[in-house]
């Protein structure tokens, strides 16, 4: 018998026995030992001084042969030449400063890599290398070897261009022009224009006109484009009055400068656009690292193993055709509806249906796409194209049911524009009767001063601050419209498994004959060698040492495991495998037999998330519903919170149809789910919130991503969204006050450049300051 002492791995920190030694250090597996050896040989031992046990457990069985396929390389590479190639890869294992340090030292691990830069927020690594010295496949394999295997899927090759770069350019140009125009307009502010040289006054005025052109033509181009689109769709958005104001400002200012009748209002024009762009940047900053738009390409691999007469070949997924025979290994996702032709399938459909128990499949059975094989390799024949599979239909059946025209800002802006046009018409009528020469001046002044700068800034800065507060507390929203839709929610629909409960079994109980210390050690040694999730859960449950020596080990796919040890034989698995009887009951049970004697079973349950009862009690004023793909074993426990609105054994289509029916009744519905099986319901709902244990790695298409650790704060988020709407309404009233004051000057014909230069920036700054302080005060009050 081998006696070992329980310790932790020097590299990754996980529990291990002292079976692997190197340089007087212990390692849990050959992979972690290999990483340490590479770092030590390259003089990078300081990696372990940055943080204790900073590494990740290494999987030495990564398959990256498909990266040699030229078509796949073209999809992934950002730059490609004979001497230089550049690629950006998503690495979910990045979690601390030591990860960043190691990844940026890749050039020391291989001379072919010239540069590596890590983006911690996005968990991405940009690598530049020489293809003559190292290939893309070798780069990825090197990263996998040191414990940072990148996640590569079909969507990785369809990266969108940086959507924020243009906004930064627009904001920078507007800020530069705004500052310089104010500097050149200083004499007008101080009333010195009469004493200055007319030549210099004219020269500075033309400089202001020149500086205003890029603001008008480039920085504000988005607002003009949005206004045109709103007219095409026959509605008035907030951008329409903004464009009217910008146009009036520029036209009047250009006329005054060219005709030498005044200095114009170019400073107000540049300032307005600058503040508007700051509001847009403020909204986008929080969630730019997250992905809310997901389709099936985000989950499928880039290539599959095609079995033909010549053997195996790595085939790009887009070339997969009906009738092809493909190999599905342990942990692989089934990419298309197929028929099982070889091997025993143990298909985990939790990714699609929410049902946590794997389904046993035999030769000839039909397999739906999205299932994951848990066990040995199987061979399948493709029955449907990827685009027509069950998985892709989850998205094809969904359509957005709301648009920006439904927002409060859009409704207010429509009436605001109509009122301003009416005021301008009445002003023209009055001055036509009083003094026709004042008509052009006063009407233009009305359009200038009534530009809804404060109105347009109120919502972006309020919602931007709310989004930032949410983001700091684990809720990441797609855009500002989601805050408003959250505030209007009437009914909240929940998924169960992975949402109310944890995604994987976290509670394990043993029921049966008491085991001796020796038997516990035998059992722990057995499950330590198994890869099935249930075996891993049982392994973590046991606090005993593992000191037995395995002579023979066998894992029976879809049934259980059998281990021959020096001290006896251990069998662990399904009731059918251990006792020969069919399974009974709703709970997940793993039966145990030692030396042919059935000892009992382990009952594994999904634990409810922390604070779930308090959360549901706080949501009592909402209409709560439960839609679960699981069975109804927890009905009695959940009924006090959902009453009769409990629905189990629901398919993804059932969930989508249920929410659509509620919306037809006029209800504003929010859906909270976690998996791909909820994707259709999340898109159909007015607000779709995806719960995720890793917010940067997984989320179906949604309006928001909620960190699973913050589930209990959901009622606080809902209440805070209502408070945010109250701040918007108050800021609207403040904006209207400024507009009334400004209009009184404009209608009376007393709008001078000095008045405009003071009133317009002050109104904008006041509104921005008010909403920022108000939202932050409410956040502190709600302990966010």
N, C-alpha and C positions, 0 to 999 in steps of 0.2 A: 504494500500500500504506500502511495506517495503522499507525504504530508506537506502541505503548502501553507503559506501565511498570506492572508488577504491583504492586498495593497492597492495602490492606484497607479495607472499608467503615467510615466514621466512626460509623455507627449500630450495625450488628450485628457488625462485626469479621470478616466473611467475606471471602475473597479476591475481588477484582474488578479490572476494568480501569478506567482513568480515563475512562470514557465519560460519566459523570454528574457535573457539578461544580455546587457551590452554596456561596456564602460561602467560597470557597477550600478546600472540603472535597470528598472523593470518596465516592460512594455506589454500591452494587452494583446498585441497581434504583430504579425510580421510587417504589416503596412506602416504602423506607427514607428517601429524600429527602423524601417527603411528611410522614413522621412528624417528621423534624427541623424541617421548615418550620412545622408546627403548634406544636411545643414552643417554637421560637424566637419565633414571633409572639406567643405567650402569656407570654413572659418566663420560660420554664421551662428555660433552657439549663443550669441547675445540675444537671439530670438527668444530664448527662454527666460531672459532677465526682464523683458518688457512686462510680462504677465505670467503668473503661475499657471502651468498646464494650458498653454494657449492654443494648442492644436486641435484638430478634429479627427475623429476616427476615420481611418483610410479604407476605402473600398478598392481593392486591387483588381477588381474584375470589370472595370469599365470597358465598354466596347465603342471605339471611335473610328473604326475602319471606314465608315461612310464619309468621314471628313476628307478622304483622298479623292472623293468624287468631285470633278471640276465644277459641275453645275451647283453643287451645294456650297463649294467654296465661294463662288461668285455671289451667292445670296448672303453670305456671312461677312465677307471682306469689305471694309470701308475704303481701302486703298490697295491697289494691286499693280505691281510692276515687277520687272525681273529681279530687282535688287531689294525692294522694300514692300512689305505687306503690313497692313494694319487691321486689327480686329478688336471689337469690344464685346466682352462676354459677361453674362450675368452669373455671379458667384454667390449663391444663397448662404454659404458658410461664413461669409465675412461678418464678424461680430465684435471685433475689438481692435485696439491699436496695433496689437502684434500681428493680426491678419494683414492689415494694411502694410506694415513694415516688411513682412515676408514676401508678399506679392510684388512689392516694388523693388525687391532684390532678385527678381527672376533673371536679370541679365548676368548675375554672378553664378547662377546655376547652369546657364548655357550661353556660350559666347554668341550664338546666333540671335539671341534676343537683345535688342538695343535699348529698349525703353519700355517701362510698364508704369501706368498711372492708375490709381484706385479712386473711384467715387464711392465713398462710404454710404452716403444717403441712398443712392440707387443700387448699391451693391454690384457695381460694375467695374471691370478692369479693362483698360485700353492698352493693348500690347502691340508694339512695333518690332518687327523681326525681319531677318534676311531669309527668304525662302530657299536660297542656295545652301544654307547651313542647317536650317530646321524647318520642317513642314508644319502646317496648321495642326495636323493630327498630333505631331510630336509635342507641340506647344500645349495642347489640351491634355495630353497624357502626362506631361511633366507637372501640370497644375493638379491633376488627379493624384499623382504620386505623392505630392507634398500635402494632400488632404484638402485641396480646394478645387474639386471637380466642378466645372461650369455646367449650368443647366442650359441645354440647347434643345429647342423645339422648333416646330415649323414656323412659328411666328417670329423667331429670332432673325430669320432672313428677310423679314418684311418690315424693318425698322422704319419708323416715321422720322422725318427730318426734325431737327430741333425747332419746335414751334415757338419757343420763347426768344430766339435770337433776334427776330424781326422786331419784337416789342422792345427789347433792350436798345436796339438802334434808334427806334422812334422816340423812346424816352430820352435817350442821350442827346439827340439832335434838338428836341423840344426844350430840354433844360439848358443846353448851350445857347440857343437863340433867345430864350426867355431872359437869361441873365445878362446877355450883352445888350438886348433891346432896352432893358431897365437902366443899364448903365448909360447908354446913349440918350435916354429920355430924362436923365437927372435934371437938366436945366428946366424942363417943363414942370417937373414936380415942385421945384423950388421957386417957380415964377420968374426965372431969369431969362426966358426966351427973348423978351423985349430988349434986354441989354446986350445980348450976344450978337455976333456978326451974322447977318442974314445968310451969308454964303455957307458958314459952318452949320447953321440951323438946317438949311436945305440939304447939305451933304449928309448930316446925321439922319435926317428924315428918310432920305433915299437908302441909307444903309439899313435902317429899320425895315423898310419895305423889302429890301433884298433878303434880310434875315428871316422875314416872315414867310417867304415863299416856300422853303423846305418844310416849315411847320404846317402850312396849308396843304401842300402837295404830297408830302410823305407822312409826317407824324399823325395827321388827322385823316389819312386816307381810309382807315377802317370805318370811321363814322360815316363818311360819305357812301361807302359801299354798303354798309348796313342800312342806311336810310333808303337807298335805291331798292334793296331787297324787300324792305318793309312795304314800300309802295307797290312792288310787284305782287306781294301777298295781300294787298289791300288792307293794311293796318298801319297805325302810327306808333312807332316805337320811340323810346327815349332819345334815340339818335337823331330823329327828325328835327325836334326843336334845337338840339345841339348844332346840327348842320345849318339850320336857319340863322342861329346866332353867329356861328363862325363866318358864314358867307356875308352876313350884314356887317360884321366887324371889319372884315378884310375889304369889302367893297367901299364902305364909308371912309376907312382909313386911307386906302389907296387913292380915292378921289381927293381927299384933303391934302395928301402929300403932293400929288401930281399937280393939282390946281393951286397949291401953295396957300390954301385957306385954313390950314390947321395941321397939327402934328400927328393926328390920327390916334388909333387905339391898338397899335400892334403889340404893346406890352400886355394888354388884357387878352388879346388873342393867343399869344404864346403861353401866357400863364394858365389860361383856361385849358388848353390842350395838354400842357405839362401836368396839371393836377389830375385831369381825367386819366392820363396814362399811368400815373402813380397809383390811382385807385385800382386800375386793371391789374397792374403788377402785384399789388398787395393781395388781391384775391388769388392769383395764380401761384404765388410763392409757396404756399403751404403744401399743396398736393401735386406739385410738378414731378415728384419722384415716384408717384404711384400710378398704377395702371387700372383704369376703370372700364376701358373698352376691351373686352375679351371675346374671342370667338374660339371655335374648336382648334384653330391653329396654335393657340397658346398652350394647348395640352398635348398635342400629338408630337411624336418624334419626327425628326427631319427625314429619316430613312428607315427602311425595314429590311429584314434579311429575306431575300427571295430565293426559294429553292427551285432550281431548274435542273435540266439533264446534266449540266456541266458542274453542278455543285451549288455552293452558296455564293450570292452576290449581294452587296449592299445597294439597295435601290431607293432613290429619292421617293418620298411618299406620293408626290404628285404624279409619278409614273405608275403607281399601283393600279392594276386593272382587274376587272372581274375574272375569276378563274385562276388567278395567280395563287401559288402555294407559298405560304410564308411561315417563318419560324417565330414563335412567341416564347421568349425566355421568362424566367422568374422575374416578376416585377414589371414586365412589359405591359403597355397598354394595347388593347386590341383596336387597331385603327379603322376597321371597317367591319360591317356585319359579315360574318363568316360562318363556315361549318367546320366543326372539329373533325379531323381525319386521322390524327395520331396522338396518342398520349392521353393522360387523364387531366381534365381541366378542374381547377379549383378557383373559380372566378369571383373576384371581389368586385361587386357592383356598387359599393357604397359611394363611389365617386359620382355615380349617375342616379341611383335610386334612393340613397340614404340608408338602405338596409345594410346593417353592419356584418351580418353573417355570410361568409363565402358560400357560393352555390357550386355544387359538384356537377360536372358535365362529363359525358362519355362520348365515345366516337359516334359521329352522326348527329350530335346535338347542334342546335343553332346558337351562335354566340353573338350578342349585340356589341357594337362598338362602345368603347368607354370602359369596358370591364378590364380588370387587371388580373393577370395570371399570378397566383400565389402557389408556388410549388415548382415541379420540374418543367422542362421545356415541352411545348406542344406544337403541333403543326396544324394549320388551318387553311381552308380554301376560301378566298374572297368571293362573297355573293353579291355585294353591292358596291358601287363606287363610294369613295370617302365622302363626297359631297351629298350623297343620298342616304347616308347611314343614320341610325337612330340618334346618335350623338349630335350630329349637325342639325337635325330637325328641331332640337331644343331651342335653337336660335331662330331658325327660319319661321317659326310660328309666332314670334314676338314682334311687336311694333310699339314704338313710343306712343304714349297716349296724352302727353302734355307738350306744350311748347312755350317759349318765352313770352308769347302774347298773353298768357294767363297770369303773369306776374303783376303785383301791385304797381311797380314802377311803370310798366307798359300801359296800364289802365290810367294812371295819373297823367302820364306824358301825353296821352291822346287828348284828354280834356284840357291839359295845360296849353298845348299847341293851339287848340281851337279858341281858347279864351284869349291868348296873346294875339292871334290874328283878328279877333273881334275888337280887342282894345286898340290895335293898330288902325283898324278901319274907322272906329269912332274918333280916334285922334285926328285922322285925316279929314273927317267930316267937320270936326270942330274948327281946325285951322283953315279949312277951305272957306269957312264963314268968317273967321276972325282975321287971318293973315295968310293968304295962299302961299306966300314965299316961305313959310315955316313948315309946310307939309312934308317935304322930303326930309328935312332935318329931324323933325319930331318922330315921324314914322320909323326912320332908320334908328333913331335913339331908342324907341320902344323895343325894336327887335334885338338891339344890342344888349340893353340892360336887362331885358327879360329872358336872356339866354339862361336856361336852367342849369347853370354851373353848380350852384349849391344843391339843387334838386338832383342833378345827375351824380354828384359826389356822395350824397347821403347814403344811398343803398350800397354802392361798391365798398365804401369804407366801413359801413356797419357790418355787412355780410363778410367782408374780408377779415375784420377783427374777430367776428364770431367763428369763422372757419379756422382762424389761427388758434383761438382758444380751444376749439374742438380738437384740432390737430395736436396741441400740446397735451391733451388728455386722452388720446387714443382713438378719436373718431375723425376720419379723413373724408371730406366731402368733395364730390366731383366739381361742383361749381356753386355760385351764389344762389341760384334758383332753388337748390335743394333745401336751404335753410327756410325759405318761405313755404315750400311744400311740406316740410316737417311741421311747421307751425300750424298748418291747416289740416293735419292728419286727424281722422276720426276713428279709424279702426287699425289695429296692429295685428298682423298675422305672423306667427312664429313657426319655424321648423323645429323639430325636437332633437334628433341625434346630431351632435356637432354644434348645435346652437344653444339650446337650453342645457344639454348635457355635453360632456367632453367628447372630442372626436374619436378617441380610442379608449378602450377599457382602462379605467384608472382605479377601480375598486375590485379587489379580489378577496374572496372568502373561501376557506377550506371547510368542507362538510364531510365527515366520515370518521374512521377509526384513527385514534391518535397515533402519530408516527414517532418513532424513536429518533434520537439525534442522528444516528447512522443513516436511517432511511431518508431524513431530510437532506443530508449531505449527498446521498445517491441521487435524489431527485434534482437537486440543484445542479449537480454535474451534468445530468441528462439534458435539462432544459437550456443549460448554458451553450450547448452545441447546436440547438435548434434555431431556425430562422423565422418561424411563423410568429406573427404578432401576438397570438395568445400565449405562446411559449415565452416570449420576451416579457409579457406582462406578469406571468407567474414567476419568472426569474427575479424580477424587480421586487416582487411581493415578499420573497423569502429573505430572512436575515441571517441564514445559516452559512457556514463555510462550505466550500466545494473542494473536497480533498480526496475524492475517489478517482480511480484510473479506469478509463473506458477501454474495453477490449474490442468492442464492435458497436457500431451505431448505424441505425437505419431509420430513414424518414419516409413514411408511407404517405404519398401525396393525397391530400383531402381526407385523411383518416387519423394519422397520429404519428408517434415516434416510438422506437424501441431501442433500448441501450443495454448491452451486456457489459457489466462492470465486474471487478474482482470480487465484489461482495454480493452480487445478485443481478437479476434482470428487472429493468424498469420499463413499463409501458405507459404511455400517456396519450390520450386522444379522445375521439368521439365516443358516445355511449355504445354505438354499434360496433366500433372497433375493439373496445375493452370488454363489453359484457355480451355482445351478440344481440342485444335488444334495441328496438327503435327508440330514438330520443323522445322524451316527453317534456312538457313545460315550455315556457317562453324564454327563460333565461339561458344565456350562453354557458354551457357546462363542459368542462374538460375532465374526463375520468382518469383515475390513477390505479395502476395495478403493479404490485411488486412481487416478484417470484410467483406469478400466476394468481395471486390473491387480490381481489378488488378491494382497495382501501377506502375509496370515497371519490369525491369530485371537487374541483375548483369551480366556483360560480363567479363569473366575471360580469361586472356591470359598468355601464357608463355613468360616471358620477355627475350629479347636477352641478352646474357652475356656481361659484361662490356668489352669494347674495341674490340668487334667483328668486327666492320667495319675497324678499323685501322689494325687489324690482317690480314684480307683478302686483304687489300690494300698492305700490306707488303709481302704477298705471291703471288703477281701478276705474278712473273716469274715461278711459278709452274702451272701445269694444274689442276684446281680445279673442283671437282665434288661434287654433293649433292645427297645422297640416303636416302630418308626419308620414314618411315612407315606411316606418317601423310598425310593429304590431302594437296592440293596445294594452300591454301588460302594465303600463303606468297610468291608466285611465283614472283610477280612483285617487291617485296622488295629485293629479293635475286638475281634476274636475272643479275643485273649489275656486280656481282662478279663471278657468275658461267656461265653466258651466256646461252647457250642451254643445258648445262650439268646438268640439274635439273631433278630429277626423284622422283616422289611421289608415295604413296601407294605401297611401296616396301616391299615384304616379306623377311624374313631372307635368304631364298634360292635365291631370286632375287639379293640381295646384294652380296652374295658369287659368283654367276655366273657372275655378272657384273665385279667384280674385277678380276676374273679368265680370262675373255675375254681381259681385258686390259693387263694382264701379257702375254698372248699369242701374243700380239702385240709388246712385248719386253719392256714394260714400268715397271719401278720400282715404286711400289704403296705403299703409306702409308694410312692407314685407321684410322680415329679418330671417335670413337663412345663411347657410355656410357652403354648400357644395354645388357642384355642377347641376345636380338634380333640381336645384332651386333657381337656375339661371332664367328660365322662362318666366317664373313667377316674379322674380326680382325686376325684370324688365317691364312686365305688364303693370306692376304696381306703380302708384304715383311716386313713391319713394322706395327704393330697394337698397337695403343695408346688408352687406355681406360680412359675416363674422369670420375672423381669420386669426389663427394662432401666430401666423407670420404675415404681417400686413404687406410686406414687400414681395412675398413669394407667390401667394395664391389669392385670387379673388375672381369669382365669375363676373360677368357684366353687371354693373351695379351703379348706384348713385353715391354710395358711400361705403367705406371699409371701416369696421369697428374692431379694434384690438380685443380679442376674446377675454383678456384679463380685465377689461373695463366694462364687461357686460352689465354689471350691477349699476353702472352710471347711466344707462339708457334713459330712465325717467328724467334724470337731471338734464341730459342733452335735449330731450323733448321740451321740457319747460323753458330751457334757456333759449331755444329757437323762438318761442313765443315772446320772450323778453326782447330779443333782437328785433322782432317786428314792431314792438312798441317804440323802440328807439328810432326806427326808421320813420314811423308816423310822426313822432315829435320833431325829428330833424326836417321832415317835410314842412311842418308848420313854421319852423324857424326860417326855412328857405322862402316860404311864401311871404313872410314878414319883410325879408330883404327885397324881394321882388316888388312888393307894394311900395316900399320906400324908393327904390330905383325908378319905378314907373312914374311916381309923382314928379320926380325931376325930369324924366324924359317927356312926359305929356305937356308939362309946363314950358318946355323949351329951355330948361336950365341945366341940361346935362353937359357939363364941361369935361375936357380930358382929365382934369384933376379929380372931379367927382367920380368918374368912371374908374380911374386908376386906383382910387381908394376903396370904393364900394364893392367892386367885383372881387378883388383878391380877399378883402376882409370877410365877405360873405362865405367864400369857399373855405378859408382857413377856419372860420368860426364853426362851420358845420362839421368839418373834418375833426377838429379838436373836440367838439361836443360828443360825436358818436364814439370816438376812440376812448375818451374818458368814461363815458356812460357804460359802454360794453365791458370795459375792464373793471369798473366798479361792480357791475352785476356779476362778473365772473368771480371776483373775490367773495362776494356775498354768497354765491352758490358753491364756494370752495372748489372752483375749477382753476 
